[in-house]
Amino acid sequence: MLARNTHPPRGGRGLAGRLQHLRTVHDWLQARIDAETAKPLPDSLNIQEMKRLRLKTKDEIALVSGIASGVSPNHPPLSA
């Protein structure tokens, strides 16, 4: 359903590139969700799948952001 020969562009190498790619994917999914919901008869299963992927991408953005900033993914940062 989701694969229609359209894919977001890839990011560069390393954590910064991975983060850039994930943000691009998140924005791309949001645009596809918006386009689908704007249709007269939106495909609710497709929307649900895209929202699931967008949330998974958002979680991965948080994980990679934490790693890039030196925060352990298993331990929250200590408050000052």
A tleap script that builds the chain and sets N, CA, C and O, in Angstrom:
source leaprc.protein.ff14SB
mol = sequence {
  NMET LEU ALA ARG ASN THR HIE PRO PRO ARG
  GLY GLY ARG GLY LEU ALA GLY ARG LEU GLN
  HIE LEU ARG THR VAL HIE ASP TRP LEU GLN
  ALA ARG ILE ASP ALA GLU THR ALA LYS PRO
  LEU PRO ASP SER LEU ASN ILE GLN GLU MET
  LYS ARG LEU ARG LEU LYS THR LYS ASP GLU
  ILE ALA LEU VAL SER GLY ILE ALA SER GLY
  VAL SER PRO ASN HIE PRO PRO LEU SER CALA
}
set mol.1.N position { 0.801 -1.191 0.000 }
set mol.1.CA position { 0.000 0.000 0.000 }
set mol.1.C position { 0.850 1.263 0.000 }
set mol.1.O position { 0.622 2.170 -0.801 }
set mol.2.N position { 1.826 1.323 0.895 }
set mol.2.CA position { 2.605 2.536 1.078 }
set mol.2.C position { 3.613 2.754 -0.045 }
set mol.2.O position { 3.863 3.894 -0.438 }
set mol.3.N position { 4.191 1.676 -0.565 }
set mol.3.CA position { 5.235 1.805 -1.588 }
set mol.3.C position { 4.601 2.114 -2.938 }
set mol.3.O position { 3.911 1.280 -3.524 }
set mol.4.N position { 4.847 3.318 -3.413 }
set mol.4.CA position { 4.341 3.722 -4.719 }
set mol.4.C position { 5.442 4.390 -5.515 }
set mol.4.O position { 5.225 5.380 -6.213 }
set mol.5.N position { 6.634 3.819 -5.390 }
set mol.5.CA position { 7.800 4.331 -6.109 }
set mol.5.C position { 8.138 5.768 -5.747 }
set mol.5.O position { 8.706 6.500 -6.558 }
set mol.6.N position { 7.789 6.173 -4.526 }
set mol.6.CA position { 8.175 7.492 -4.050 }
set mol.6.C position { 8.852 7.307 -2.707 }
set mol.6.O position { 8.288 6.708 -1.792 }
set mol.7.N position { 10.043 7.815 -2.597 }
set mol.7.CA position { 10.813 7.675 -1.371 }
set mol.7.C position { 11.468 9.006 -1.040 }
set mol.7.O position { 11.849 9.754 -1.941 }
set mol.8.N position { 11.602 9.305 0.250 }
set mol.8.CA position { 12.294 10.535 0.618 }
set mol.8.C position { 13.777 10.430 0.313 }
set mol.8.O position { 14.312 9.323 0.249 }
set mol.9.N position { 14.456 11.558 0.122 }
set mol.9.CA position { 15.900 11.515 -0.149 }
set mol.9.C position { 16.679 11.001 1.052 }
set mol.9.O position { 16.233 11.135 2.192 }
set mol.10.N position { 17.841 10.414 0.797 }
set mol.10.CA position { 18.698 9.879 1.866 }
set mol.10.C position { 19.559 10.995 2.445 }
set mol.10.O position { 19.877 11.968 1.762 }
set mol.11.N position { 19.931 10.841 3.713 }
set mol.11.CA position { 20.803 11.802 4.378 }
set mol.11.C position { 22.264 11.424 4.174 }
set mol.11.O position { 22.575 10.453 3.484 }
set mol.12.N position { 23.156 12.201 4.779 }
set mol.12.CA position { 24.584 11.931 4.689 }
set mol.12.C position { 24.996 10.827 5.641 }
set mol.12.O position { 24.156 10.055 6.104 }
set mol.13.N position { 26.273 10.749 5.933 }
set mol.13.CA position { 26.806 9.705 6.815 }
set mol.13.C position { 26.835 10.180 8.259 }
set mol.13.O position { 26.750 11.375 8.542 }
set mol.14.N position { 26.954 9.225 9.154 }
set mol.14.CA position { 27.080 9.533 10.572 }
set mol.14.C position { 25.745 9.857 11.227 }
set mol.14.O position { 24.687 9.774 10.604 }
set mol.15.N position { 25.824 10.228 12.499 }
set mol.15.CA position { 24.609 10.529 13.262 }
set mol.15.C position { 23.874 11.744 12.720 }
set mol.15.O position { 22.644 11.751 12.665 }
set mol.16.N position { 24.614 12.771 12.321 }
set mol.16.CA position { 23.970 13.977 11.786 }
set mol.16.C position { 23.211 13.650 10.504 }
set mol.16.O position { 22.100 14.136 10.295 }
set mol.17.N position { 23.811 12.831 9.652 }
set mol.17.CA position { 23.154 12.427 8.411 }
set mol.17.C position { 21.940 11.564 8.673 }
set mol.17.O position { 20.910 11.700 8.014 }
set mol.18.N position { 22.072 10.667 9.651 }
set mol.18.CA position { 20.942 9.801 10.022 }
set mol.18.C position { 19.793 10.640 10.562 }
set mol.18.O position { 18.634 10.409 10.221 }
set mol.19.N position { 20.116 11.607 11.399 }
set mol.19.CA position { 19.104 12.487 11.963 }
set mol.19.C position { 18.415 13.302 10.868 }
set mol.19.O position { 17.194 13.461 10.871 }
set mol.20.N position { 19.202 13.805 9.949 }
set mol.20.CA position { 18.647 14.563 8.819 }
set mol.20.C position { 17.702 13.676 8.007 }
set mol.20.O position { 16.611 14.105 7.631 }
set mol.21.N position { 18.121 12.452 7.742 }
set mol.21.CA position { 17.291 11.533 6.973 }
set mol.21.C position { 15.983 11.228 7.707 }
set mol.21.O position { 14.913 11.228 7.098 }
set mol.22.N position { 16.071 10.969 9.008 }
set mol.22.CA position { 14.870 10.652 9.780 }
set mol.22.C position { 13.893 11.826 9.788 }
set mol.22.O position { 12.682 11.632 9.677 }
set mol.23.N position { 14.417 13.032 9.919 }
set mol.23.CA position { 13.543 14.212 9.899 }
set mol.23.C position { 12.889 14.388 8.526 }
set mol.23.O position { 11.728 14.786 8.428 }
set mol.24.N position { 13.637 14.091 7.484 }
set mol.24.CA position { 13.087 14.162 6.130 }
set mol.24.C position { 11.984 13.138 5.954 }
set mol.24.O position { 10.936 13.441 5.382 }
set mol.25.N position { 12.212 11.918 6.443 }
set mol.25.CA position { 11.205 10.861 6.357 }
set mol.25.C position { 9.954 11.274 7.136 }
set mol.25.O position { 8.835 11.084 6.660 }
set mol.26.N position { 10.141 11.838 8.328 }
set mol.26.CA position { 9.008 12.261 9.153 }
set mol.26.C position { 8.179 13.319 8.412 }
set mol.26.O position { 6.952 13.229 8.363 }
set mol.27.N position { 8.847 14.309 7.842 }
set mol.27.CA position { 8.152 15.361 7.099 }
set mol.27.C position { 7.463 14.803 5.856 }
set mol.27.O position { 6.351 15.209 5.518 }
set mol.28.N position { 8.125 13.878 5.188 }
set mol.28.CA position { 7.582 13.243 3.989 }
set mol.28.C position { 6.321 12.454 4.329 }
set mol.28.O position { 5.325 12.525 3.611 }
set mol.29.N position { 6.369 11.699 5.431 }
set mol.29.CA position { 5.189 10.949 5.866 }
set mol.29.C position { 4.051 11.899 6.227 }
set mol.29.O position { 2.896 11.643 5.886 }
set mol.30.N position { 4.371 12.991 6.914 }
set mol.30.CA position { 3.333 13.963 7.277 }
set mol.30.C position { 2.670 14.532 6.030 }
set mol.30.O position { 1.449 14.683 5.993 }
set mol.31.N position { 3.457 14.848 5.011 }
set mol.31.CA position { 2.902 15.373 3.763 }
set mol.31.C position { 1.998 14.341 3.089 }
set mol.31.O position { 0.948 14.690 2.550 }
set mol.32.N position { 2.406 13.078 3.119 }
set mol.32.CA position { 1.577 12.015 2.527 }
set mol.32.C position { 0.293 11.825 3.312 }
set mol.32.O position { -0.765 11.606 2.722 }
set mol.33.N position { 0.369 11.908 4.644 }
set mol.33.CA position { -0.831 11.803 5.484 }
set mol.33.C position { -1.782 12.955 5.159 }
set mol.33.O position { -2.982 12.748 4.977 }
set mol.34.N position { -1.236 14.161 5.089 }
set mol.34.CA position { -2.058 15.338 4.772 }
set mol.34.C position { -2.732 15.194 3.410 }
set mol.34.O position { -3.912 15.510 3.261 }
set mol.35.N position { -1.986 14.719 2.422 }
set mol.35.CA position { -2.537 14.546 1.076 }
set mol.35.C position { -3.643 13.490 1.069 }
set mol.35.O position { -4.673 13.664 0.416 }
set mol.36.N position { -3.423 12.403 1.795 }
set mol.36.CA position { -4.423 11.327 1.829 }
set mol.36.C position { -5.695 11.777 2.551 }
set mol.36.O position { -6.802 11.471 2.106 }
set mol.37.N position { -5.543 12.501 3.658 }
set mol.37.CA position { -6.724 12.946 4.399 }
set mol.37.C position { -7.499 14.024 3.645 }
set mol.37.O position { -8.682 14.234 3.914 }
set mol.38.N position { -6.846 14.710 2.705 }
set mol.38.CA position { -7.520 15.734 1.917 }
set mol.38.C position { -8.373 15.143 0.794 }
set mol.38.O position { -9.178 15.855 0.193 }
set mol.39.N position { -8.209 13.867 0.508 }
set mol.39.CA position { -8.983 13.220 -0.554 }
set mol.39.C position { -10.451 13.102 -0.145 }
set mol.39.O position { -10.762 13.014 1.043 }
set mol.40.N position { -11.349 13.099 -1.127 }
set mol.40.CA position { -12.771 12.924 -0.808 }
set mol.40.C position { -13.066 11.591 -0.095 }
set mol.40.O position { -13.927 11.531 0.782 }
set mol.41.N position { -12.356 10.542 -0.474 }
set mol.41.CA position { -12.503 9.235 0.172 }
set mol.41.C position { -11.124 8.740 0.592 }
set mol.41.O position { -10.523 7.920 -0.103 }
set mol.42.N position { -10.619 9.228 1.719 }
set mol.42.CA position { -9.276 8.831 2.145 }
set mol.42.C position { -9.227 7.354 2.535 }
set mol.42.O position { -10.203 6.792 3.031 }
set mol.43.N position { -8.075 6.746 2.300 }
set mol.43.CA position { -7.838 5.350 2.654 }
set mol.43.C position { -7.392 5.308 4.122 }
set mol.43.O position { -6.232 5.580 4.431 }
set mol.44.N position { -8.309 4.969 5.011 }
set mol.44.CA position { -8.021 5.025 6.444 }
set mol.44.C position { -6.945 4.021 6.861 }
set mol.44.O position { -6.182 4.293 7.788 }
set mol.45.N position { -6.870 2.872 6.197 }
set mol.45.CA position { -5.819 1.906 6.525 }
set mol.45.C position { -4.442 2.435 6.138 }
set mol.45.O position { -3.470 2.251 6.870 }
set mol.46.N position { -4.366 3.084 4.999 }
set mol.46.CA position { -3.107 3.680 4.558 }
set mol.46.C position { -2.692 4.801 5.509 }
set mol.46.O position { -1.518 4.921 5.861 }
set mol.47.N position { -3.655 5.618 5.921 }
set mol.47.CA position { -3.373 6.700 6.872 }
set mol.47.C position { -2.873 6.122 8.193 }
set mol.47.O position { -1.904 6.618 8.770 }
set mol.48.N position { -3.532 5.085 8.661 }
set mol.48.CA position { -3.131 4.450 9.922 }
set mol.48.C position { -1.703 3.915 9.830 }
set mol.48.O position { -0.918 4.090 10.762 }
set mol.49.N position { -1.364 3.273 8.727 }
set mol.49.CA position { -0.015 2.733 8.539 }
set mol.49.C position { 1.022 3.856 8.481 }
set mol.49.O position { 2.093 3.749 9.078 }
set mol.50.N position { 0.701 4.926 7.764 }
set mol.50.CA position { 1.640 6.045 7.675 }
set mol.50.C position { 1.832 6.716 9.032 }
set mol.50.O position { 2.942 7.130 9.366 }
set mol.51.N position { 0.761 6.825 9.815 }
set mol.51.CA position { 0.882 7.409 11.153 }
set mol.51.C position { 1.733 6.525 12.061 }
set mol.51.O position { 2.510 7.028 12.873 }
set mol.52.N position { 1.587 5.219 11.924 }
set mol.52.CA position { 2.407 4.288 12.706 }
set mol.52.C position { 3.881 4.456 12.342 }
set mol.52.O position { 4.739 4.498 13.224 }
set mol.53.N position { 4.171 4.551 11.058 }
set mol.53.CA position { 5.552 4.742 10.611 }
set mol.53.C position { 6.097 6.103 11.043 }
set mol.53.O position { 7.267 6.219 11.404 }
set mol.54.N position { 5.243 7.134 11.004 }
set mol.54.CA position { 5.673 8.469 11.433 }
set mol.54.C position { 6.035 8.467 12.919 }
set mol.54.O position { 7.028 9.076 13.315 }
set mol.55.N position { 5.226 7.778 13.751 }
set mol.55.CA position { 5.515 7.697 15.178 }
set mol.55.C position { 6.799 6.913 15.435 }
set mol.55.O position { 7.602 7.289 16.290 }
set mol.56.N position { 6.990 5.821 14.691 }
set mol.56.CA position { 8.220 5.041 14.812 }
set mol.56.C position { 9.433 5.901 14.433 }
set mol.56.O position { 10.476 5.833 15.082 }
set mol.57.N position { 9.287 6.695 13.394 }
set mol.57.CA position { 10.357 7.591 12.961 }
set mol.57.C position { 10.632 8.652 14.025 }
set mol.57.O position { 11.788 8.971 14.305 }
set mol.58.N position { 9.568 9.196 14.616 }
set mol.58.CA position { 9.735 10.204 15.677 }
set mol.58.C position { 10.482 9.616 16.869 }
set mol.58.O position { 11.344 10.277 17.449 }
set mol.59.N position { 10.158 8.377 17.237 }
set mol.59.CA position { 10.853 7.710 18.338 }
set mol.59.C position { 12.335 7.520 18.016 }
set mol.59.O position { 13.199 7.696 18.875 }
set mol.60.N position { 12.612 7.160 16.765 }
set mol.60.CA position { 14.008 6.966 16.368 }
set mol.60.C position { 14.757 8.302 16.340 }
set mol.60.O position { 15.944 8.355 16.662 }
set mol.61.N position { 14.067 9.379 15.956 }
set mol.61.CA position { 14.682 10.713 15.992 }
set mol.61.C position { 15.093 11.036 17.426 }
set mol.61.O position { 16.197 11.526 17.662 }
set mol.62.N position { 14.210 10.765 18.376 }
set mol.62.CA position { 14.516 11.034 19.784 }
set mol.62.C position { 15.707 10.205 20.246 }
set mol.62.O position { 16.567 10.706 20.970 }
set mol.63.N position { 15.761 8.954 19.838 }
set mol.63.CA position { 16.863 8.074 20.221 }
set mol.63.C position { 18.186 8.568 19.646 }
set mol.63.O position { 19.174 8.686 20.370 }
set mol.64.N position { 18.208 8.856 18.348 }
set mol.64.CA position { 19.439 9.311 17.689 }
set mol.64.C position { 19.852 10.680 18.220 }
set mol.64.O position { 21.044 10.944 18.379 }
set mol.65.N position { 18.888 11.550 18.494 }
set mol.65.CA position { 19.209 12.864 19.063 }
set mol.65.C position { 19.877 12.715 20.419 }
set mol.65.O position { 20.836 13.423 20.729 }
set mol.66.N position { 19.367 11.792 21.225 }
set mol.66.CA position { 19.960 11.545 22.536 }
set mol.66.C position { 21.363 11.001 22.425 }
set mol.66.O position { 22.249 11.415 23.172 }
set mol.67.N position { 21.580 10.080 21.509 }
set mol.67.CA position { 22.914 9.509 21.312 }
set mol.67.C position { 23.874 10.597 20.828 }
set mol.67.O position { 25.009 10.690 21.296 }
set mol.68.N position { 23.403 11.418 19.883 }
set mol.68.CA position { 24.256 12.473 19.333 }
set mol.68.C position { 24.626 13.513 20.391 }
set mol.68.O position { 25.699 14.114 20.328 }
set mol.69.N position { 23.733 13.724 21.363 }
set mol.69.CA position { 24.026 14.717 22.394 }
set mol.69.C position { 24.717 14.109 23.603 }
set mol.69.O position { 24.986 14.805 24.582 }
set mol.70.N position { 25.005 12.811 23.540 }
set mol.70.CA position { 25.732 12.148 24.616 }
set mol.70.C position { 24.859 11.628 25.729 }
set mol.70.O position { 25.378 11.215 26.766 }
set mol.71.N position { 23.537 11.632 25.552 }
set mol.71.CA position { 22.612 11.109 26.559 }
set mol.71.C position { 22.404 9.629 26.295 }
set mol.71.O position { 22.120 9.228 25.167 }
set mol.72.N position { 22.544 8.823 27.327 }
set mol.72.CA position { 22.343 7.393 27.179 }
set mol.72.C position { 20.870 7.126 26.918 }
set mol.72.O position { 20.018 7.692 27.604 }
set mol.73.N position { 20.540 6.267 25.929 }
set mol.73.CA position { 19.139 5.978 25.635 }
set mol.73.C position { 18.443 5.247 26.775 }
set mol.73.O position { 17.214 5.246 26.842 }
set mol.74.N position { 19.206 4.621 27.676 }
set mol.74.CA position { 18.616 3.861 28.768 }
set mol.74.C position { 18.471 4.662 30.056 }
set mol.74.O position { 17.780 4.235 30.981 }
set mol.75.N position { 19.118 5.818 30.118 }
set mol.75.CA position { 19.090 6.613 31.329 }
set mol.75.C position { 18.732 8.055 30.993 }
set mol.75.O position { 19.347 8.659 30.114 }
set mol.76.N position { 17.733 8.614 31.695 }
set mol.76.CA position { 17.407 10.026 31.430 }
set mol.76.C position { 18.537 10.923 31.906 }
set mol.76.O position { 19.297 10.540 32.795 }
set mol.77.N position { 18.658 12.120 31.324 }
set mol.77.CA position { 19.717 13.036 31.751 }
set mol.77.C position { 19.488 13.473 33.204 }
set mol.77.O position { 18.350 13.568 33.662 }
set mol.78.N position { 20.570 13.731 33.907 }
set mol.78.CA position { 20.476 14.202 35.285 }
set mol.78.C position { 20.109 15.677 35.273 }
set mol.78.O position { 20.644 16.457 34.485 }
set mol.79.N position { 19.195 16.047 36.154 }
set mol.79.CA position { 18.834 17.469 36.229 }
set mol.79.C position { 19.815 18.199 37.120 }
set mol.79.O position { 20.344 17.618 38.068 }
set mol.80.N position { 20.062 19.455 36.833 }
set mol.80.CA position { 21.060 20.236 37.574 }
set mol.80.C position { 20.534 20.712 38.910 }
set mol.80.O position { 21.252 21.381 39.652 }
savepdb mol mol.pdb
quit
